[in-house]
Amino acid sequence: MGTWKKKKNSNNNKVCYISIPSQIIKSVSSSSLPDNKSPKKKNTTTKSLFLFLRNPKLWAFCLLSLSVLGILLRLGLCLSSQESQLRNSDSKFPSNSTHVEISNAKDRSLESIPKQAVSVEKNETFGGTSRHVLDDEKNEFWKQPDGLGYKPCLDFSSAYRRESKKIVIQRRKYLMVVVSGGMNQQKNQIVDAVVIARILGAVLVVPILQVNLIWGDESEFSDIFDLERFKSVLANDVKIVSLLPANKIKARPTEDGGMPFDASPQWIRSHYLQRFNRDGVLLLRRFDSRLSKDLPSDLQKLRCKVAFEALKFSPRVMEMGKKLAERMRSKGPYIALHLRLEKDVWVRTGCLTGLSSKYDEIARLEGIKRPELLTAKSSMTPNERKLAGLCPLNAKEVTRLLRALGAPRDARIYWAGGEPLGGKEALKPLTSQFPHLYNKYDIALPHELKPFAKRASIMAAIDYIVCKESDVFMASHGGNMGRTIQGDRAYEGHKKLITPNKRQMLPYFLNTSMTETEFEKMMKKLHRQSLGQPEIRVSKAGRDVTKYPVPECMCNNQTTTTI
């Protein structure tokens, strides 16, 4: 019988053909000759067969027909085999492959694409092509809270607007302020400085940023913040100048010895207006968090206007922060964490690190050397502080909470904060569960952060931008950055923000009898109302309106504004 062979041409297309062995041809040819040794049969059947075999045309036609039939049958088998191989190849194709080549992709029908949410992105800076399949569980984690229709509304009263016309044209009183601390502390003080200037009807000189002795940061206001925007947005509320006028420079400014906590507008007027009328220039220091959080409605709105609309970062800082945020989002949504794991944080809180006795001892000895750093109640043991919700969450606790709330393992996480006590070891619980963990040094090109190397406040501003732009944000231990980002995200439409309910959740962390499923259900229950939903500030007396902008600075169809 015939032998089937396969041959590959230059285009890798399989061609099937048939080869007839010479033995068959010879046997057929020989059978056509008469056998002289056999007896002759005179019947008609034998005669007809003999005539058929002696006719070369009939013999050739039959042989050709058989060959064509065989070729057609074999060709059908080849095509069937090729289709089967293609199907097998497709079934073995990995769903998470990073490199895909499909020839003639334009000819493929859209109906052949699986109806599953698949996104393919490419990032040249810190990763190649990736493929993310988003299922319902993952989508649920990224779901944003219901903003209940709240939008910014800074409608000042008619009395405030009338007073503004007088204040912005006067040039007799000048307020100078020196702001201290980290970038977020400076932000808070600048907001209060504008409000104090408005209360006093004074011109505000651009705030002076005190050189931070710890970080050695010599940045000026315009290095971090957009000075021109600051002036223009507040032009109808407070007059702002870059320098004192020449006729005021010679005057020695009256320096305030200190403002009490929860200072009211009445207190400020009674203590400073007389000095202003006498000297014309007042210098304020050490007023961080001193101004009352419960102010008249118009002043609360002014606070929001400064914090959310006037006080923006300088163009080059904003550009750098936005660039890193875009790189984080280049592969889909991302989480931002503000981790408070630095040595000074453990010392100030008097808490245990959760790493090992070695690092707990380091923090304890530092606390003995500098007892003035301890901000928690000294009478409480570290365990009592922990259960009271006064301690930062360590990386293990952050990881377990995120997993319980449904964060997918392949989620991309940006973490902001200083060098953790314990270095990379302190972050191991996070990286073991969430391998895509990055900070600004991981995703920036080597030369991009070099201009800001000795500018801690600018570095903090870059972190702030990336965190604010994230799809989900969580701070491990409150603080100024956590508070200001919470207000920013609320003002922009209540973007998702996880507020760890430390006091209620930590006992469950210590409960070893709970199954993981029970633990997850409990964490979701405890944080159902702690995911960035609108919170009414009036129910939180003494809380800053820049953290809770509803209802003074945001309103919906059900709320009314002061006219």
LUMLUM-170238 format. One record per residue (C-alpha): y, z, x; residue in three letters. Coordinates in steps of 0.1 Angstrom, whole numbers, plus 5000, padded with zeros to 4 digits. Example, Ala and Ser with C-alpha at 12.3 -4.5 7.8 and 13.67 -1.06 7.14 Angstrom:
<nodes>
495550785123Ala
498950715137Ser
</nodes>
This chain:
<nodes>
500050005000Met
503749975010Gly
505450215032Thr
508850355021Trp
511550415047Lys
515050555047Lys
517850435069Lys
521350565073Lys
524250325078Asn
527650405093Ser
528850515060Asn
526050765056Asn
524850585025Asn
521050585020Lys
519550225017Val
515950185004Cys
513749885012Tyr
510049795012Ile
507849675040Ser
504549495032Ile
501849545058Pro
500249235073Ser
496849355064Gln
497549315027Ile
498948975032Ile
495848875052Lys
493549025027Ser
495248834998Val
495248515019Ser
491648545028Ser
490648614992Ser
492148274982Ser
489648095004Leu
486148004991Pro
483248205003Asp
480647955015Asn
477948225017Lys
478248314980Ser
476448114953Pro
478547884933Lys
479147984897Lys
479947714872Lys
481447924845Asn
484947864834Thr
486248214843Thr
485348174879Thr
486747824880Lys
490047944866Ser
490348224891Leu
489547984919Phe
492247744908Leu
494748034905Phe
494148154940Leu
494347804954Arg
497747754937Asn
500347884963Pro
503247874939Lys
501548114914Leu
500448344942Trp
503948364957Ala
505548424922Phe
503248724915Cys
503748874949Leu
507548844946Leu
507549004911Ser
505549294924Leu
507849344953Ser
510949334931Val
509449584907Leu
508549814935Gly
512049794950Ile
513649874916Leu
511450174911Leu
512050304946Arg
515850254943Leu
515850464911Gly
513950744929Leu
516550734958Cys
519450764935Leu
517851054916Ser
517151224950Ser
520851184961Gln
522151334928Glu
519651624932Ser
520951694967Gln
524551684956Leu
523751934928Arg
521952164953Asn
524852134977Ser
527352234950Asp
525252534939Ser
525152664975Lys
528952624979Phe
530352974984Pro
532953074959Ser
535053254985Asn
535052975011Ser
538152955031Thr
537952595041His
537152315015Val
536951945020Glu
536351724990Ile
536451344995Ser
537951134967Asn
539351444950Ala
541751234930Lys
538851064912Asp
537351384900Arg
537851474863Ser
539851794856Leu
537151894832Glu
534851944862Ser
536952224875Ile
535652564863Pro
537852734837Lys
538353044858Gln
541653184871Ala
541553084907Val
544453074931Ser
544352934966Val
547153004990Glu
547952975026Lys
549953195049Asn
550553095085Glu
551853425097Thr
549053675092Phe
546153505076Gly
544653165067Gly
543653005035Thr
542153255010Ser
540653224975Arg
541253484949His
539253504917Val
541153724892Leu
539053884866Asp
540154094836Asp
539754424854Glu
542054314883Lys
544554164859Asn
544754494841Glu
545854674873Phe
548654434879Trp
549854454843Lys
553454564840Gln
554654854817Pro
556454784784Asp
560154804791Gly
560854864754Leu
563654614755Gly
565854824778Tyr
568454624797Lys
571454724819Pro
574554794799Cys
577554934817Leu
580054934789Asp
582855174799Phe
584955344773Ser
588455214765Ser
589955544780Ala
588155474813Tyr
589355114814Arg
592955224807Arg
592755494835Glu
591355234859Ser
594455024857Lys
596555314871Lys
593955424897Ile
593455084914Val
597155034921Ile
598055374935Gln
598255414973Arg
599155774979Arg
595755944983Lys
592955845007Tyr
589455985008Leu
587455965040Met
583756055040Val
581156095067Val
577556035055Val
574556165074Ser
570756145074Gly
568455855070Gly
569355535052Met
568355655017Asn
570255975021Gln
573255775032Gln
572955555001Lys
572955864978Asn
576056004995Gln
577955674993Ile
577255664956Val
578656014952Asp
581655934975Ala
582755654951Val
582455884921Val
584456164938Ile
587155914948Ala
587355804911Arg
587556164899Ile
590456234924Leu
592155894917Gly
592055824954Ala
591555514976Val
588155524993Leu
588055435030Val
584755265039Val
582255545046Pro
581655645082Ile
577955665091Leu
577255955113Gln
575155875144Val
571756015138Asn
570756235167Leu
567056195161Ile
566955815160Trp
570155735179Gly
571155475153Asp
574755365158Glu
574855125128Ser
578055095109Glu
578455045071Phe
578654665074Ser
575554645096Asp
573454775068Ile
575354705036Phe
577254405022Asp
580854535026Leu
582554255008Glu
580354284978Arg
580854664978Phe
584654614976Lys
584654334950Ser
582154474925Val
584154804924Leu
587554644925Ala
588254754889Asn
586955114893Asp
588055234928Val
590255084955Lys
588255044987Ile
589854975021Val
588254935056Ser
590855135074Leu
593655385068Leu
597055225066Pro
599355275096Ala
601555535079Asn
598555755072Lys
596755735106Ile
599155985122Lys
598456235094Ala
595756485103Arg
593156465074Pro
592356785057Thr
588656855063Glu
586657025036Asp
584557315046Gly
581757245022Gly
581157154986Met
578957384964Pro
575857254948Phe
576257114913Asp
579957064917Ala
581656944885Ser
584556714881Pro
586757004871Gln
585857194903Trp
586556894925Ile
590056834909Arg
590957204912Ser
590057224949His
591156894963Tyr
594156764943Leu
596557014958Gln
595556924993Arg
595856554985Phe
599356604972Asn
600256785004Arg
598556575031Asp
597556245014Gly
594256225033Val
591056425027Leu
587956415049Leu
584656515033Leu
581456605052Arg
578156775042Arg
578256685005Phe
574756545002Asp
573356614967Ser
576356844960Arg
577956654931Leu
576556754897Ser
573856524882Lys
575256584847Asp
578556404845Leu
580556244817Pro
579055914804Ser
581655694822Asp
581055854855Leu
577255824850Gln
577755454844Lys
579855434876Leu
577055594895Arg
574655324883Cys
577255044890Lys
577555164926Val
573755214932Ala
572354904914Phe
575154644916Glu
577654724943Ala
575654874971Leu
573454584983Lys
572154535018Phe
573954295043Ser
572853935042Pro
570853935074Arg
568954255064Val
568354115029Met
567153785044Glu
564653975067Met
563354195039Gly
562953905014Lys
561153705040Lys
558553975046Leu
558254025008Ala
557553655003Glu
554853665030Arg
553153955012Met
553253774979Arg
552153434995Ser
548553534986Lys
549153694952Gly
550554024939Pro
550754324963Tyr
551054694963Ile
553654884983Ala
553155244994Leu
555655485009His
553355715029Leu
554756045041Arg
552256125068Leu
554656195097Glu
554356525117Lys
557756655106Asp
556656615069Val
553556825074Trp
555657085092Val
558457095066Arg
555957125037Thr
553757375055Gly
550657175043Cys
547357085058Leu
546956725069Thr
543356675056Gly
542456505089Leu
540856775111Ser
541557125124Ser
543056965155Lys
545956805136Tyr
546357105113Asp
546857325143Glu
549457085157Ile
551457105125Ala
550957485123Arg
552157545159Leu
555257325154Glu
556057525123Gly
555957845142Ile
558357705168Lys
560757585142Arg
560457805111Pro
563757675098Glu
562157335090Leu
559857485064Leu
561257385029Thr
558357515008Ala
557957874998Lys
556858065029Ser
554958325008Ser
552458054996Met
549357965015Thr
548757595024Pro
546157574996Asn
548457724971Glu
551157474980Arg
548657194976Lys
547657294941Leu
551257344932Ala
551856974939Gly
554157054969Leu
552156864995Cys
552056485003Pro
548956304994Leu
546956215025Asn
545455865030Ala
542155965016Lys
543756094984Glu
545955794980Val
542855564984Thr
540855754958Arg
543755754933Leu
544355374937Leu
540655294933Arg
540455524902Ala
543455344887Leu
541755004891Gly
543254864923Ala
540954584935Pro
539454614969Arg
540954284980Asp
544454394970Ala
547154344996Arg
548954665005Ile
552254705023Tyr
552855055036Trp
556255195047Ala
556955515066Gly
557055655101Gly
554155695125Glu
551555915109Pro
550356225126Leu
546956115139Gly
547955745143Gly
545455495131Lys
542855765124Glu
545155895096Ala
544955555079Leu
541255495082Lys
540455605046Pro
542855335034Leu
541655055057Thr
538055125049Ser
538555065012Gln
541554825014Phe
541154605045Pro
544354405037His
546754685048Leu
549954585066Tyr
553354715076Asn
556454525088Lys
555154495123Tyr
551954325112Asp
553654055091Ile
556853985111Ala
556853745140Leu
557353915174Pro
560953805178His
562053875142Glu
562354255144Leu
563654265179Lys
567454275169Pro
566754585148Phe
564554765173Ala
567055065178Lys
568355055143Arg
566255295122Ala
568455265091Ser
568154885091Ile
564354915096Met
564255155066Ala
566354905046Ala
563754635054Ile
560954865042Asp
563054935011Tyr
563454575002Ile
559654495006Val
558754794985Cys
561254724958Lys
560054364955Glu
556354464952Ser
554254434920Asp
553154794921Val
554855084940Phe
553755434948Met
555155704970Ala
552755974983Ser
555456244982His
558656164964Gly
561656184987Gly
564955994987Asn
563255654991Met
560855714963Gly
563655824939Arg
565955544947Thr
563255274944Ile
562155424911Gln
565755384897Gly
566055034911Asp
562754924896Arg
563655074862Ala
567054894863Tyr
565354564870Glu
563154584839Gly
560754884845His
558454724871Lys
555154914876Lys
555555234896Leu
552755494899Ile
553955854900Thr
551056064912Pro
550656364889Asn
549656584918Lys
549656924901Arg
547256814874Gln
545056574893Met
544256764925Leu
541757014909Pro
539756704899Tyr
539756584935Phe
538156914945Leu
535556904916Asn
532356774933Thr
530356784901Ser
532256504885Met
530756154886Thr
532955874899Glu
533155724864Thr
534356054849Glu
536856094877Phe
538255744871Glu
538555804834Lys
540456134840Met
542855974865Met
543655694841Lys
544255944813Lys
546556164835Leu
548655864846His
548855674813Arg
552555774810Gln
553255764847Ser
553255394854Leu
557055314853Gly
557655324816Gln
561255404804Pro
561955774807Glu
564955924788Ile
567156114812Arg
568456354786Val
565056514784Ser
565256584822Lys
568456794826Ala
569756784861Gly
567956464871Arg
569856194888Asp
570855904866Val
570155664895Thr
566455764891Lys
566455774853Tyr
569055514842Pro
568055534805Val
570055584782Pro
573455604801Glu
573055284820Cys
570355094800Met
570155024763Cys
568054844738Asn
568654734702Asn
568055094690Gln
570655254713Thr
574455234711Thr
577055234738Thr
580355424741Thr
583355224732Ile
</nodes>
